[in-house]
Amino acid sequence: MTRNMGTIDRLLRTIIAVVIVMLLLSGAVSGTLAVLLGIFAVAFLGTSGIGWCPLYKPLGISTKKAKPE
């Protein structure tokens, strides 16, 4: 797995995941929406942790800056 996520992308995903977790813990959302948001939060934390997004690969997207040569 080659990293395809830049620092800003990873930071934004982490912030979004933390906000979702706070909403879930405060009880602001419940039911099916809570489950779906929980799945997104786990996915965002996982992908930001490893720096690789599986959806970026088939779309040919990379937010990681290329190393200068």
Distance bins in CASP14 RR format, pairs under 12 A and 6 or more apart:
PFRMAT RR
TARGET T0000
AUTHOR 0000-0000-0000
RMODE 2
METHOD distances of the structure
MODEL  1
1 47 0 0 0 0 0 1 0 0 0 0 0
1 49 0 0 0 0 0 1 0 0 0 0 0
1 50 1 0 0 1 0 0 0 0 0 0 0
1 51 0 0 0 0 1 0 0 0 0 0 0
1 52 1 0 1 0 0 0 0 0 0 0 0
1 53 0 0 0 0 0 1 0 0 0 0 0
1 54 0 0 0 0 1 0 0 0 0 0 0
1 56 0 0 0 0 0 1 0 0 0 0 0
1 57 0 0 0 0 1 0 0 0 0 0 0
2 50 0 0 0 0 0 1 0 0 0 0 0
2 51 0 0 0 0 1 0 0 0 0 0 0
2 52 1 0 0 1 0 0 0 0 0 0 0
2 53 0 0 0 0 0 1 0 0 0 0 0
2 54 0 0 0 0 0 1 0 0 0 0 0
2 56 0 0 0 0 0 1 0 0 0 0 0
2 57 0 0 0 0 1 0 0 0 0 0 0
2 60 0 0 0 0 0 1 0 0 0 0 0
2 62 0 0 0 0 1 0 0 0 0 0 0
2 64 0 0 0 0 1 0 0 0 0 0 0
2 66 0 0 0 0 0 1 0 0 0 0 0
3 9 0 0 0 0 0 1 0 0 0 0 0
3 10 0 0 0 0 1 0 0 0 0 0 0
3 47 0 0 0 0 0 1 0 0 0 0 0
3 48 0 0 0 0 0 1 0 0 0 0 0
3 49 0 0 0 0 0 1 0 0 0 0 0
3 50 1 0 0 1 0 0 0 0 0 0 0
3 51 1 0 1 0 0 0 0 0 0 0 0
3 52 1 0 1 0 0 0 0 0 0 0 0
3 53 0 0 0 0 1 0 0 0 0 0 0
3 56 0 0 0 0 0 1 0 0 0 0 0
3 57 0 0 0 0 0 1 0 0 0 0 0
3 62 0 0 0 0 1 0 0 0 0 0 0
3 63 0 0 0 0 1 0 0 0 0 0 0
3 64 1 0 1 0 0 0 0 0 0 0 0
3 65 0 0 0 0 0 1 0 0 0 0 0
3 66 0 0 0 0 0 1 0 0 0 0 0
3 67 0 0 0 0 0 1 0 0 0 0 0
4 10 0 0 0 0 0 1 0 0 0 0 0
4 47 0 0 0 0 1 0 0 0 0 0 0
4 48 0 0 0 0 0 1 0 0 0 0 0
4 50 0 0 0 0 0 1 0 0 0 0 0
4 51 1 0 0 1 0 0 0 0 0 0 0
4 52 1 0 1 0 0 0 0 0 0 0 0
4 53 1 0 0 1 0 0 0 0 0 0 0
4 54 0 0 0 0 1 0 0 0 0 0 0
4 55 0 0 0 0 1 0 0 0 0 0 0
4 56 1 0 1 0 0 0 0 0 0 0 0
4 57 1 0 0 1 0 0 0 0 0 0 0
4 58 0 0 0 0 0 1 0 0 0 0 0
4 59 0 0 0 0 1 0 0 0 0 0 0
4 60 0 0 0 0 1 0 0 0 0 0 0
4 61 1 0 0 1 0 0 0 0 0 0 0
4 62 1 0 1 0 0 0 0 0 0 0 0
4 63 1 0 0 1 0 0 0 0 0 0 0
4 64 1 0 1 0 0 0 0 0 0 0 0
4 65 0 0 0 0 0 1 0 0 0 0 0
4 66 0 0 0 0 0 1 0 0 0 0 0
5 11 0 0 0 0 1 0 0 0 0 0 0
5 12 0 0 0 0 1 0 0 0 0 0 0
5 13 1 0 0 1 0 0 0 0 0 0 0
5 14 0 0 0 0 0 1 0 0 0 0 0
5 44 0 0 0 0 0 1 0 0 0 0 0
5 46 0 0 0 0 0 1 0 0 0 0 0
5 47 1 0 0 1 0 0 0 0 0 0 0
5 48 1 0 0 1 0 0 0 0 0 0 0
5 49 0 0 0 0 1 0 0 0 0 0 0
5 50 0 0 0 0 1 0 0 0 0 0 0
5 51 1 0 1 0 0 0 0 0 0 0 0
5 52 1 0 0 1 0 0 0 0 0 0 0
5 53 1 0 1 0 0 0 0 0 0 0 0
5 54 0 0 0 0 0 1 0 0 0 0 0
5 55 0 0 0 0 0 1 0 0 0 0 0
5 56 1 0 0 1 0 0 0 0 0 0 0
5 57 0 0 0 0 0 1 0 0 0 0 0
5 61 0 0 0 0 1 0 0 0 0 0 0
5 62 1 0 0 1 0 0 0 0 0 0 0
5 63 1 0 1 0 0 0 0 0 0 0 0
5 64 1 0 1 0 0 0 0 0 0 0 0
5 65 0 0 0 0 0 1 0 0 0 0 0
6 12 0 0 0 0 1 0 0 0 0 0 0
6 13 0 0 0 0 0 1 0 0 0 0 0
6 47 0 0 0 0 0 1 0 0 0 0 0
6 48 0 0 0 0 1 0 0 0 0 0 0
6 49 0 0 0 0 0 1 0 0 0 0 0
6 51 1 0 0 1 0 0 0 0 0 0 0
6 52 0 0 0 0 0 1 0 0 0 0 0
6 53 0 0 0 0 1 0 0 0 0 0 0
6 56 0 0 0 0 0 1 0 0 0 0 0
6 61 0 0 0 0 0 1 0 0 0 0 0
6 62 0 0 0 0 1 0 0 0 0 0 0
6 63 1 0 1 0 0 0 0 0 0 0 0
6 64 1 0 1 0 0 0 0 0 0 0 0
6 65 1 0 0 1 0 0 0 0 0 0 0
6 66 0 0 0 0 0 1 0 0 0 0 0
7 13 0 0 0 0 0 1 0 0 0 0 0
7 14 0 0 0 0 0 1 0 0 0 0 0
7 48 0 0 0 0 1 0 0 0 0 0 0
7 49 0 0 0 0 0 1 0 0 0 0 0
7 51 0 0 0 0 1 0 0 0 0 0 0
7 63 0 0 0 0 1 0 0 0 0 0 0
7 64 0 0 0 0 1 0 0 0 0 0 0
7 65 0 0 0 0 1 0 0 0 0 0 0
8 14 0 0 0 0 0 1 0 0 0 0 0
8 15 0 0 0 0 0 1 0 0 0 0 0
8 48 0 0 0 0 0 1 0 0 0 0 0
8 63 1 0 0 1 0 0 0 0 0 0 0
8 64 0 0 0 0 0 1 0 0 0 0 0
8 65 0 0 0 0 1 0 0 0 0 0 0
9 15 0 0 0 0 0 1 0 0 0 0 0
9 16 0 0 0 0 0 1 0 0 0 0 0
9 44 0 0 0 0 0 1 0 0 0 0 0
9 47 0 0 0 0 1 0 0 0 0 0 0
9 48 1 0 0 1 0 0 0 0 0 0 0
9 49 0 0 0 0 0 1 0 0 0 0 0
9 51 0 0 0 0 1 0 0 0 0 0 0
9 52 0 0 0 0 0 1 0 0 0 0 0
9 53 1 0 0 1 0 0 0 0 0 0 0
9 56 0 0 0 0 1 0 0 0 0 0 0
9 61 0 0 0 0 1 0 0 0 0 0 0
9 62 0 0 0 0 1 0 0 0 0 0 0
9 63 1 0 1 0 0 0 0 0 0 0 0
9 64 1 0 0 1 0 0 0 0 0 0 0
9 65 0 0 0 0 0 1 0 0 0 0 0
10 16 0 0 0 0 0 1 0 0 0 0 0
10 17 0 0 0 0 0 1 0 0 0 0 0
10 44 0 0 0 0 1 0 0 0 0 0 0
10 45 0 0 0 0 0 1 0 0 0 0 0
10 46 0 0 0 0 1 0 0 0 0 0 0
10 47 0 0 0 0 1 0 0 0 0 0 0
10 48 1 0 1 0 0 0 0 0 0 0 0
10 49 1 0 0 1 0 0 0 0 0 0 0
10 50 0 0 0 0 1 0 0 0 0 0 0
10 51 1 0 1 0 0 0 0 0 0 0 0
10 52 0 0 0 0 0 1 0 0 0 0 0
10 53 0 0 0 0 1 0 0 0 0 0 0
10 63 0 0 0 0 1 0 0 0 0 0 0
10 64 0 0 0 0 1 0 0 0 0 0 0
11 17 0 0 0 0 0 1 0 0 0 0 0
11 18 0 0 0 0 0 1 0 0 0 0 0
11 44 0 0 0 0 0 1 0 0 0 0 0
11 48 1 0 0 1 0 0 0 0 0 0 0
11 49 0 0 0 0 0 1 0 0 0 0 0
11 51 0 0 0 0 0 1 0 0 0 0 0
11 63 0 0 0 0 0 1 0 0 0 0 0
12 18 0 0 0 0 0 1 0 0 0 0 0
12 19 0 0 0 0 0 1 0 0 0 0 0
12 44 0 0 0 0 1 0 0 0 0 0 0
12 47 0 0 0 0 0 1 0 0 0 0 0
12 48 0 0 0 0 1 0 0 0 0 0 0
12 53 0 0 0 0 0 1 0 0 0 0 0
12 63 0 0 0 0 1 0 0 0 0 0 0
13 19 0 0 0 0 0 1 0 0 0 0 0
13 20 0 0 0 0 0 1 0 0 0 0 0
13 40 0 0 0 0 1 0 0 0 0 0 0
13 41 0 0 0 0 1 0 0 0 0 0 0
13 42 0 0 0 0 0 1 0 0 0 0 0
13 43 0 0 0 0 1 0 0 0 0 0 0
13 44 1 0 1 0 0 0 0 0 0 0 0
13 45 1 0 0 1 0 0 0 0 0 0 0
13 46 0 0 0 0 1 0 0 0 0 0 0
13 47 1 0 0 1 0 0 0 0 0 0 0
13 48 1 0 1 0 0 0 0 0 0 0 0
13 49 0 0 0 0 1 0 0 0 0 0 0
13 50 0 0 0 0 0 1 0 0 0 0 0
13 51 0 0 0 0 1 0 0 0 0 0 0
13 52 0 0 0 0 0 1 0 0 0 0 0
13 53 0 0 0 0 1 0 0 0 0 0 0
13 56 0 0 0 0 0 1 0 0 0 0 0
13 63 0 0 0 0 0 1 0 0 0 0 0
14 20 0 0 0 0 0 1 0 0 0 0 0
14 21 0 0 0 0 0 1 0 0 0 0 0
14 41 0 0 0 0 1 0 0 0 0 0 0
14 43 0 0 0 0 0 1 0 0 0 0 0
14 44 1 0 0 1 0 0 0 0 0 0 0
14 45 1 0 0 1 0 0 0 0 0 0 0
14 46 0 0 0 0 1 0 0 0 0 0 0
14 47 0 0 0 0 1 0 0 0 0 0 0
14 48 1 0 1 0 0 0 0 0 0 0 0
14 49 1 0 0 1 0 0 0 0 0 0 0
14 51 0 0 0 0 0 1 0 0 0 0 0
15 21 0 0 0 0 0 1 0 0 0 0 0
15 22 0 0 0 0 0 1 0 0 0 0 0
15 41 0 0 0 0 0 1 0 0 0 0 0
15 44 0 0 0 0 1 0 0 0 0 0 0
15 45 0 0 0 0 0 1 0 0 0 0 0
15 48 0 0 0 0 1 0 0 0 0 0 0
16 22 0 0 0 0 0 1 0 0 0 0 0
16 23 0 0 0 0 0 1 0 0 0 0 0
16 37 0 0 0 0 1 0 0 0 0 0 0
16 38 0 0 0 0 0 1 0 0 0 0 0
16 40 0 0 0 0 1 0 0 0 0 0 0
16 41 1 0 0 1 0 0 0 0 0 0 0
16 42 0 0 0 0 0 1 0 0 0 0 0
16 43 0 0 0 0 0 1 0 0 0 0 0
16 44 1 0 1 0 0 0 0 0 0 0 0
16 45 0 0 0 0 1 0 0 0 0 0 0
16 47 0 0 0 0 0 1 0 0 0 0 0
16 48 0 0 0 0 1 0 0 0 0 0 0
17 23 0 0 0 0 0 1 0 0 0 0 0
17 24 0 0 0 0 0 1 0 0 0 0 0
17 37 0 0 0 0 1 0 0 0 0 0 0
17 38 0 0 0 0 1 0 0 0 0 0 0
17 39 0 0 0 0 0 1 0 0 0 0 0
17 40 1 0 0 1 0 0 0 0 0 0 0
17 41 1 0 1 0 0 0 0 0 0 0 0
17 42 1 0 0 1 0 0 0 0 0 0 0
17 43 0 0 0 0 1 0 0 0 0 0 0
17 44 1 0 1 0 0 0 0 0 0 0 0
17 45 1 0 1 0 0 0 0 0 0 0 0
17 46 0 0 0 0 1 0 0 0 0 0 0
17 47 0 0 0 0 1 0 0 0 0 0 0
17 48 1 0 0 1 0 0 0 0 0 0 0
17 49 0 0 0 0 0 1 0 0 0 0 0
18 24 0 0 0 0 0 1 0 0 0 0 0
18 25 0 0 0 0 0 1 0 0 0 0 0
18 38 0 0 0 0 0 1 0 0 0 0 0
18 41 0 0 0 0 1 0 0 0 0 0 0
18 44 0 0 0 0 1 0 0 0 0 0 0
18 45 0 0 0 0 1 0 0 0 0 0 0
18 48 0 0 0 0 0 1 0 0 0 0 0
19 25 0 0 0 0 0 1 0 0 0 0 0
19 26 0 0 0 0 0 1 0 0 0 0 0
19 28 0 0 0 0 0 1 0 0 0 0 0
19 29 0 0 0 0 0 1 0 0 0 0 0
19 37 0 0 0 0 1 0 0 0 0 0 0
19 38 0 0 0 0 0 1 0 0 0 0 0
19 40 0 0 0 0 0 1 0 0 0 0 0
19 41 0 0 0 0 1 0 0 0 0 0 0
19 44 0 0 0 0 0 1 0 0 0 0 0
19 45 0 0 0 0 0 1 0 0 0 0 0
20 26 0 0 0 0 0 1 0 0 0 0 0
20 27 0 0 0 0 0 1 0 0 0 0 0
20 28 0 0 0 0 0 1 0 0 0 0 0
20 29 0 0 0 0 1 0 0 0 0 0 0
20 33 0 0 0 0 0 1 0 0 0 0 0
20 34 0 0 0 0 1 0 0 0 0 0 0
20 35 0 0 0 0 0 1 0 0 0 0 0
20 36 0 0 0 0 1 0 0 0 0 0 0
20 37 1 0 1 0 0 0 0 0 0 0 0
20 38 1 0 0 1 0 0 0 0 0 0 0
20 39 0 0 0 0 1 0 0 0 0 0 0
20 40 1 0 0 1 0 0 0 0 0 0 0
20 41 1 0 1 0 0 0 0 0 0 0 0
20 42 0 0 0 0 1 0 0 0 0 0 0
20 43 0 0 0 0 0 1 0 0 0 0 0
20 44 1 0 0 1 0 0 0 0 0 0 0
20 45 0 0 0 0 1 0 0 0 0 0 0
21 27 0 0 0 0 0 1 0 0 0 0 0
21 28 0 0 0 0 0 1 0 0 0 0 0
21 29 0 0 0 0 0 1 0 0 0 0 0
21 34 0 0 0 0 0 1 0 0 0 0 0
21 37 0 0 0 0 1 0 0 0 0 0 0
21 38 1 0 0 1 0 0 0 0 0 0 0
21 40 0 0 0 0 0 1 0 0 0 0 0
21 41 1 0 1 0 0 0 0 0 0 0 0
21 42 0 0 0 0 1 0 0 0 0 0 0
21 44 0 0 0 0 0 1 0 0 0 0 0
21 45 0 0 0 0 1 0 0 0 0 0 0
22 28 0 0 0 0 1 0 0 0 0 0 0
22 29 0 0 0 0 0 1 0 0 0 0 0
22 37 0 0 0 0 0 1 0 0 0 0 0
22 38 0 0 0 0 0 1 0 0 0 0 0
22 41 0 0 0 0 1 0 0 0 0 0 0
23 29 1 0 1 0 0 0 0 0 0 0 0
23 30 0 0 0 0 0 1 0 0 0 0 0
23 33 0 0 0 0 1 0 0 0 0 0 0
23 34 0 0 0 0 1 0 0 0 0 0 0
23 36 0 0 0 0 0 1 0 0 0 0 0
23 37 1 0 0 1 0 0 0 0 0 0 0
23 38 0 0 0 0 1 0 0 0 0 0 0
23 40 0 0 0 0 0 1 0 0 0 0 0
23 41 0 0 0 0 1 0 0 0 0 0 0
24 30 0 0 0 0 1 0 0 0 0 0 0
24 31 0 0 0 0 0 1 0 0 0 0 0
24 33 0 0 0 0 1 0 0 0 0 0 0
24 34 1 0 1 0 0 0 0 0 0 0 0
24 35 0 0 0 0 1 0 0 0 0 0 0
24 36 0 0 0 0 0 1 0 0 0 0 0
24 37 1 0 0 1 0 0 0 0 0 0 0
24 38 1 0 0 1 0 0 0 0 0 0 0
24 39 0 0 0 0 0 1 0 0 0 0 0
24 40 0 0 0 0 0 1 0 0 0 0 0
24 41 1 0 0 1 0 0 0 0 0 0 0
24 42 0 0 0 0 0 1 0 0 0 0 0
25 34 0 0 0 0 0 1 0 0 0 0 0
25 37 0 0 0 0 0 1 0 0 0 0 0
25 38 0 0 0 0 0 1 0 0 0 0 0
25 41 0 0 0 0 0 1 0 0 0 0 0
26 34 0 0 0 0 0 1 0 0 0 0 0
27 33 0 0 0 0 0 1 0 0 0 0 0
27 34 1 0 0 1 0 0 0 0 0 0 0
27 37 0 0 0 0 0 1 0 0 0 0 0
28 34 0 0 0 0 1 0 0 0 0 0 0
28 37 0 0 0 0 0 1 0 0 0 0 0
29 35 0 0 0 0 1 0 0 0 0 0 0
29 36 0 0 0 0 1 0 0 0 0 0 0
29 37 1 0 0 1 0 0 0 0 0 0 0
29 38 0 0 0 0 1 0 0 0 0 0 0
29 40 0 0 0 0 0 1 0 0 0 0 0
29 41 0 0 0 0 0 1 0 0 0 0 0
30 36 0 0 0 0 0 1 0 0 0 0 0
30 37 0 0 0 0 0 1 0 0 0 0 0
30 38 0 0 0 0 0 1 0 0 0 0 0
31 37 0 0 0 0 1 0 0 0 0 0 0
31 38 0 0 0 0 0 1 0 0 0 0 0
32 38 0 0 0 0 0 1 0 0 0 0 0
32 39 0 0 0 0 0 1 0 0 0 0 0
33 39 0 0 0 0 0 1 0 0 0 0 0
33 40 0 0 0 0 0 1 0 0 0 0 0
34 40 0 0 0 0 0 1 0 0 0 0 0
34 41 0 0 0 0 0 1 0 0 0 0 0
35 41 0 0 0 0 0 1 0 0 0 0 0
35 42 0 0 0 0 0 1 0 0 0 0 0
36 42 0 0 0 0 0 1 0 0 0 0 0
36 43 0 0 0 0 0 1 0 0 0 0 0
37 43 0 0 0 0 0 1 0 0 0 0 0
37 44 0 0 0 0 0 1 0 0 0 0 0
38 44 0 0 0 0 1 0 0 0 0 0 0
38 45 0 0 0 0 1 0 0 0 0 0 0
39 45 0 0 0 0 0 1 0 0 0 0 0
39 46 0 0 0 0 0 1 0 0 0 0 0
40 46 0 0 0 0 0 1 0 0 0 0 0
40 47 0 0 0 0 0 1 0 0 0 0 0
41 47 0 0 0 0 0 1 0 0 0 0 0
41 48 0 0 0 0 0 1 0 0 0 0 0
42 48 0 0 0 0 0 1 0 0 0 0 0
42 49 0 0 0 0 0 1 0 0 0 0 0
43 49 0 0 0 0 0 1 0 0 0 0 0
43 50 0 0 0 0 0 1 0 0 0 0 0
43 52 0 0 0 0 0 1 0 0 0 0 0
43 53 0 0 0 0 1 0 0 0 0 0 0
43 54 0 0 0 0 1 0 0 0 0 0 0
43 55 0 0 0 0 1 0 0 0 0 0 0
44 50 0 0 0 0 0 1 0 0 0 0 0
44 51 0 0 0 0 0 1 0 0 0 0 0
44 53 0 0 0 0 1 0 0 0 0 0 0
44 55 0 0 0 0 0 1 0 0 0 0 0
45 51 0 0 0 0 0 1 0 0 0 0 0
46 52 0 0 0 0 1 0 0 0 0 0 0
46 53 0 0 0 0 1 0 0 0 0 0 0
46 54 0 0 0 0 0 1 0 0 0 0 0
47 53 1 0 1 0 0 0 0 0 0 0 0
47 54 1 0 0 1 0 0 0 0 0 0 0
47 55 0 0 0 0 1 0 0 0 0 0 0
47 56 0 0 0 0 1 0 0 0 0 0 0
47 57 0 0 0 0 0 1 0 0 0 0 0
47 63 0 0 0 0 0 1 0 0 0 0 0
48 63 0 0 0 0 0 1 0 0 0 0 0
51 62 0 0 0 0 0 1 0 0 0 0 0
51 63 0 0 0 0 1 0 0 0 0 0 0
51 64 0 0 0 0 1 0 0 0 0 0 0
52 61 0 0 0 0 0 1 0 0 0 0 0
52 62 0 0 0 0 0 1 0 0 0 0 0
52 63 0 0 0 0 0 1 0 0 0 0 0
52 64 0 0 0 0 1 0 0 0 0 0 0
53 59 0 0 0 0 1 0 0 0 0 0 0
53 60 0 0 0 0 0 1 0 0 0 0 0
53 61 1 0 0 1 0 0 0 0 0 0 0
53 62 0 0 0 0 1 0 0 0 0 0 0
53 63 0 0 0 0 1 0 0 0 0 0 0
53 64 0 0 0 0 0 1 0 0 0 0 0
54 60 0 0 0 0 0 1 0 0 0 0 0
54 61 0 0 0 0 0 1 0 0 0 0 0
55 61 1 0 0 1 0 0 0 0 0 0 0
55 62 0 0 0 0 0 1 0 0 0 0 0
56 62 1 0 0 1 0 0 0 0 0 0 0
56 63 1 0 0 1 0 0 0 0 0 0 0
56 64 0 0 0 0 1 0 0 0 0 0 0
END
